[in-house]
Amino acid sequence: MLKELSKRQQRLIKTLRESKTARVKNRCFIVEGVRNIEEVIDSAYDIRFVVLSDGFLDSNDVFLGRLKKKISEDRLYKASNKSFTELADTVTPQGILAVINFKDAKLDNIIKDNFLIIALDKIQDPGNLGTIIRTADAAGADGIIVGKGCVDIYNPKVVRSAMGSIFHIPIVHTDDLSKTLLEIKQRGGQVVTTHLSAKQDYYNVNFKTSTVIVMGSEASGVSQEISEISDKLVRIDMPGQAESLNVAVAHGIIVFEAVRQRSRTKKC
């Protein structure tokens, strides 16, 4: 028999859902839905506790059995359907959520032989950031560096749009992205940055060597300082009438050019 979720736990979930300050203070965040819970229980992330609605418990015996094999029952709690709906961030919740501890990654964790890293400068939109994380994961990137001024990676909308990829790829936070990029250059990596005024097309860059791809904010691109320390500034040629691409779309185009080039090298 699962324990009832306490009022203190309910307050914690609500503050984690609404506040980055609360997430940082408590060093944890929430995830919702069966798919995300499946991803996290098979990852290196530590689960504080899981909450299941009465409705979920009534119709998901198989999944509950699998959950109990992965997580001790003293970390499983139940809540009424009404209480769960008040806790959830989604409009139509599936009836399962979890509180997950932060997992910090360091630069050394992602500097590997012939690395491919994504660096982000002041990306503000949660949907864009989540999509970038998902795309970088799909591309097999070694890690992501999130600079100061980016939206919180543990924002519920970011976690949701990342579709579980946040648990697959190391994410490094830095308060000084320029300094971190300079360190990567010192360790043999080239810095390739998207820029609206760039003259070089992205597909003319050699991505077969250790590379960090830098994407800038949706509104203003990368900072001047980052532009100046970049080895290459690149553009995506757009013969149509649109002024710019969504940053997540632009990231996908460029990172999969790197994948294409690297896969051809492996076949040779």
VOPA-550799 format. One record per residue (C-alpha): residue number from 1; residue in three letters; z, x, y. Coordinates in steps of 0.001 Angstrom, whole numbers, always signed. Each point is the difference from the previous one (the first is absolute). Example, Ala and Ser with C-alpha at 12.3 -4.5 7.8 and 13.67 -1.06 7.14 Angstrom:
% VOPA-550799
PT  drengu  vexba        w        u        v
PT       1    ALA    +7800   +12300    -4500
PT       2    SER     -660    +1370    +3440
% end
This chain:
% VOPA-550799
PT  drengu  vexba        w        u        v
PT       1    MET       +0       +0       +0
PT       2    LEU    -1070    +1510    +3306
PT       3    LYS    +2407     +243    +2907
PT       4    GLU     -476    -2039    +3147
PT       5    LEU    -1308    +1912    +3011
PT       6    SER    +2841     +577    +2461
PT       7    LYS       -3     -874    +3695
PT       8    ARG     +211    +3702     +819
PT       9    GLN    -3125     +718    -2051
PT      10    GLN    -1800    -2901    +1664
PT      11    ARG     +838    +1394    +3440
PT      12    LEU    -1251    +3427    -1060
PT      13    ILE    -3342    -1393    -1205
PT      14    LYS     -524    -1942    +3238
PT      15    THR     +695    +3044    +2176
PT      16    LEU    -2257    +2219    -2124
PT      17    ARG    -2787    -2560     +325
PT      18    GLU     +275     -220    +3766
PT      19    SER    +1105    +3419    +1268
PT      20    LYS    -1215    +3579     -353
PT      21    THR    +3377    +1104    +1390
PT      22    ALA    +1759    -1741    -2887
PT      23    ARG    -2385    +1549    -2522
PT      24    VAL     +611    +3489    +1390
PT      25    LYS    +3770     -513     +218
PT      26    ASN     +271    -1270    -3590
PT      27    ARG    -2834    +2222    -1297
PT      28    CYS    -1551    -2812    -1974
PT      29    PHE    -2691    -2686     +269
PT      30    ILE    -1153    -3165    -1757
PT      31    VAL    -2985     -715    -2227
PT      32    GLU    -1138    -3406    -1185
PT      33    GLY    -2092    -1348    -2827
PT      34    VAL     -563     +721    -3665
PT      35    ARG    -2688    +2625     +498
PT      36    ASN    +2058    +2074    +2430
PT      37    ILE    +3074     -217    -2237
PT      38    GLU    -2097    +1110    -2984
PT      39    GLU    -1207    +2995    +2000
PT      40    VAL    +3441    +1026    +1216
PT      41    ILE    +1749     -204    -3385
PT      42    ASP    -2581    +2443    -1374
PT      43    SER     +350    +2352    +2980
PT      44    ALA    +2486    +2672    +1082
PT      45    TYR    +1514    -2338    +2610
PT      46    ASP    +3591    -1118     -501
PT      47    ILE     +694    -3749      -56
PT      48    ARG    +3305    -1157    +1496
PT      49    PHE     -278    -3560    -1258
PT      50    VAL    -2475    -2766     -829
PT      51    VAL     +225    -3656    +1030
PT      52    LEU    -1579    -2794    -2056
PT      53    SER     -248    -3643     +977
PT      54    ASP    +1041    -2776    -2368
PT      55    GLY    -3620    -1079     -220
PT      56    PHE    -1135    +3492     -957
PT      57    LEU    +2701     +262    -2669
PT      58    ASP    -1083    -3329    -1520
PT      59    SER    -3608    +1097     -572
PT      60    ASN     -100    +3788     -437
PT      61    ASP    +1956     +842    -3121
PT      62    VAL    -2412    +2721    -1108
PT      63    PHE      +68    +1825    +3318
PT      64    LEU    +3786     -358     +210
PT      65    GLY     +302    +1622    -3426
PT      66    ARG    -2116    +2930    +1130
PT      67    LEU    +2036     +279    +3201
PT      68    LYS    +3268     +196    -1960
PT      69    LYS    -1408    +2910    -2025
PT      70    LYS     -635    +1942    +3209
PT      71    ILE    +2965    -1076    +2150
PT      72    SER    +3613     -581     -985
PT      73    GLU    +1016    -3646     +189
PT      74    ASP    +2735     +751    +2539
PT      75    ARG    -2783     +634    +2527
PT      76    LEU    -1694    -3373     -619
PT      77    TYR    +1057    -2968    +2125
PT      78    LYS    -1045    -3622     +238
PT      79    ALA     -391    -2299    +3003
PT      80    SER     -882    -3643     +454
PT      81    ASN    -3610     -768     +862
PT      82    LYS    +1067    -1036    +3489
PT      83    SER    +2005    +3182     +625
PT      84    PHE    -2806    +2176    -1328
PT      85    THR    -2563    -1622    +2308
PT      86    GLU    +2273     +770    +2966
PT      87    LEU     +214    +3659    -1070
PT      88    ALA    -3670     +568     -729
PT      89    ASP    -2509    +1338    +2515
PT      90    THR    -2994    -1709    -1621
PT      91    VAL    -1018    -3599     +689
PT      92    THR     -277     -890    -3697
PT      93    PRO    +2416    +2371    -1772
PT      94    GLN     -364     +676    -3722
PT      95    GLY    +3749     -107     -526
PT      96    ILE     +724    +3690     -504
PT      97    LEU     +904    +2772    +2430
PT      98    ALA    +1759    +3337     -157
PT      99    VAL    +1910    +2315    +2312
PT     100    ILE    -1304    +3549     -442
PT     101    ASN    +1449    +3306    +1201
PT     102    PHE    -2086    +2287    +2192
PT     103    LYS    -1702    +2907    -1744
PT     104    ASP     -601    +2973    +2263
PT     105    ALA    -2942    +2350     -547
PT     106    LYS     -365    +3480    +1467
PT     107    LEU    -3118    +1881    +1045
PT     108    ASP     +427    +2335    -2961
PT     109    ASN     -344    -3025    -2311
PT     110    ILE    -3576     -624    +1125
PT     111    ILE    -1337    +3511     +644
PT     112    LYS    -1817     +655    -3272
PT     113    ASP    -3058    +1959    -1081
PT     114    ASN    -3047    -1355    +1854
PT     115    PHE    +2066    -2793    +1547
PT     116    LEU    -1283    -3144    +1669
PT     117    ILE    +2499    -1471    +2473
PT     118    ILE     -195    -2887    +2476
PT     119    ALA    +1827     +337    +3339
PT     120    LEU     +596    -2960    +2308
PT     121    ASP     +559      +92    +3744
PT     122    LYS    +1611    -3111    +1538
PT     123    ILE    -1521    -2585    -2363
PT     124    GLN    +1594    -3232    +1216
PT     125    ASP    -1344    -2828    -2119
PT     126    PRO    +1973     -626    -3215
PT     127    GLY    -3040    -1348    -1841
PT     128    ASN    -2045    +3059     +901
PT     129    LEU    +2738    +2394    -1095
PT     130    GLY     +486    -1807    -3304
PT     131    THR    -3740      +27     -667
PT     132    ILE     -211    +3719     +822
PT     133    ILE    +2819     +721    -2482
PT     134    ARG    -1768    -2042    -2664
PT     135    THR    -3354    +1684     +664
PT     136    ALA    +1489    +3509       +5
PT     137    ASP    +1640     -785    -3329
PT     138    ALA    -3300    -1273    -1419
PT     139    ALA    -1733    +3177    +1203
PT     140    GLY    +2530    +2209    -1770
PT     141    ALA    +1276    +1610    +3212
PT     142    ASP    +2957    +2337     -456
PT     143    GLY    +2047    -1596    +2762
PT     144    ILE     +218    -1677    +3386
PT     145    ILE    +1650    +1352    +3145
PT     146    VAL    +1276    -2630    +2416
PT     147    GLY     +518    +1181    +3565
PT     148    LYS    +2518    -1254    +2535
PT     149    GLY    -1135    -3247    +1594
PT     150    CYS    -1509    -1495    -3161
PT     151    VAL    +1199    -3365    -1234
PT     152    ASP    +2830     +275    -2544
PT     153    ILE    -1450     +517    -3491
PT     154    TYR    +2801    -2204    -1388
PT     155    ASN     -888    -2935    +2237
PT     156    PRO     -426    -2954    -2437
PT     157    LYS    -3595     -556    +1169
PT     158    VAL     -853    +3649     -665
PT     159    VAL    +1586     -114    -3457
PT     160    ARG    -1824    -3241     -806
PT     161    SER    -3446    +1201    +1113
PT     162    ALA     +442    +3321    -1836
PT     163    MET      +19    -2021    -3244
PT     164    GLY    +2329    +2349    -1879
PT     165    SER    -1664    +3230    +1110
PT     166    ILE    +3016     +923    +2119
PT     167    PHE    +1715     +799    -3310
PT     168    HIS    -2824    +2262    -1210
PT     169    ILE     -728    +2437    +2819
PT     170    PRO    +2462    +2322    +1802
PT     171    ILE     +448     -857    +3689
PT     172    VAL    +1385    +2627    +2370
PT     173    HIS    +1475     -879    +3398
PT     174    THR     -213    +2395    +2926
PT     175    ASP    +1283     -192    +3573
PT     176    ASP    -2599    +2570    +1093
PT     177    LEU    -3382     -624    -1615
PT     178    SER    -1718    +2805    +1914
PT     179    LYS    +2534    +2533    -1259
PT     180    THR     -391    -1267    -3564
PT     181    LEU    -3792     +261     +219
PT     182    LEU     +296    +3576    +1255
PT     183    GLU    +2186     +807    -2999
PT     184    ILE    -2622    -1473    -2310
PT     185    LYS    -2643    +2178    +1656
PT     186    GLN    +2178    +3058     -560
PT     187    ARG     +161     -954    -3668
PT     188    GLY    -3775      -40     -367
PT     189    GLY     -973    -3557     +847
PT     190    GLN    -2659    -1173    +2409
PT     191    VAL     +795    -2806    +2438
PT     192    VAL    -2796    -2582     +236
PT     193    THR     +618    -2625    +2668
PT     194    THR    -1873    -3188     +831
PT     195    HIS     -922     -175    +3667
PT     196    LEU    -2206    -2390    +1987
PT     197    SER    -1568    +2837    +2000
PT     198    ALA     -679    +2210    -3034
PT     199    LYS    -3524    +1311     -510
PT     200    GLN     +226     +803    -3728
PT     201    ASP     -562    -2694    -2637
PT     202    TYR    +2765     -229    -2586
PT     203    TYR    -2385     +521    -2936
PT     204    ASN    -1025    +3420    +1332
PT     205    VAL    +3532    +1350     -459
PT     206    ASN     +903    +1960    -3126
PT     207    PHE    +2902    -1928    -1528
PT     208    LYS      +71    +2083    -3187
PT     209    THR    +2647    +2342    +1388
PT     210    SER    +3636     -795     +883
PT     211    THR     -169    -2646    +2723
PT     212    VAL    +2154    -2283    +2085
PT     213    ILE    -1861    -3011    +1443
PT     214    VAL    +1576    -1258    +3229
PT     215    MET     -364    -3620    +1112
PT     216    GLY    +1108    -1099    +3454
PT     217    SER    +1369    -3187    +1485
PT     218    GLU    -2097    -3143      +89
PT     219    ALA      +38      -94    +3810
PT     220    SER     -291    +3610    +1160
PT     221    GLY     -772    +2224    -2981
PT     222    VAL    +1789    +3314     -509
PT     223    SER    +1910    +1848    +2701
PT     224    GLN    -1665    +2704    +2056
PT     225    GLU    +2284    +2619    -1552
PT     226    ILE    -1115     -901    -3513
PT     227    SER    -3654       +5    +1067
PT     228    GLU     +384    +3525    +1335
PT     229    ILE    +1548    +1435    -3157
PT     230    SER    -2495    -1707    -2329
PT     231    ASP    -2554    +2138    -1807
PT     232    LYS    -2575    -2787      +60
PT     233    LEU     -380    -3218    +1958
PT     234    VAL    -2132    -2542    -1828
PT     235    ARG    -1559    -3367     +630
PT     236    ILE    -1418    -2865    -2044
PT     237    ASP    -3480     -827    +1244
PT     238    MET     -278    -3731     +787
PT     239    PRO    -3579    -1174     +588
PT     240    GLY    +1152    -3573     +547
PT     241    GLN    +1497    -1577    +3124
PT     242    ALA    +3720     +224     -848
PT     243    GLU    +1885    +2458    +2226
PT     244    SER    +2369    +1239    -2693
PT     245    LEU    +1255     -457    -3548
PT     246    ASN    +3378    -1156    -1192
PT     247    VAL    +2024    +3182     -626
PT     248    ALA     +674     -925    -3619
PT     249    VAL    -3729     -520     -609
PT     250    ALA     -850    +3293    +1719
PT     251    HIS    +2605    +1776    -2117
PT     252    GLY    -1502    -1444    -3180
PT     253    ILE    -3490    +1174     +909
PT     254    ILE    +1095    +3563     +686
PT     255    VAL    +2488     +471    -2831
PT     256    PHE    -2520    -1204    -2560
PT     257    GLU    -2573    +2433    +1349
PT     258    ALA    +2559    +2661     -891
PT     259    VAL     +347    -1589    -3449
PT     260    ARG    -3798       +6     -444
PT     261    GLN     -321    +3667     +911
PT     262    ARG    +2922    +1047    -2181
PT     263    SER    -1197    -1991    -3001
PT     264    ARG    -3409    +1692     +201
PT     265    THR    +1726    +3376      -15
PT     266    LYS    +1927     -912    -3159
PT     267    LYS    -3214     -976    -1793
PT     268    CYS    -1746    +3284     +796
% end
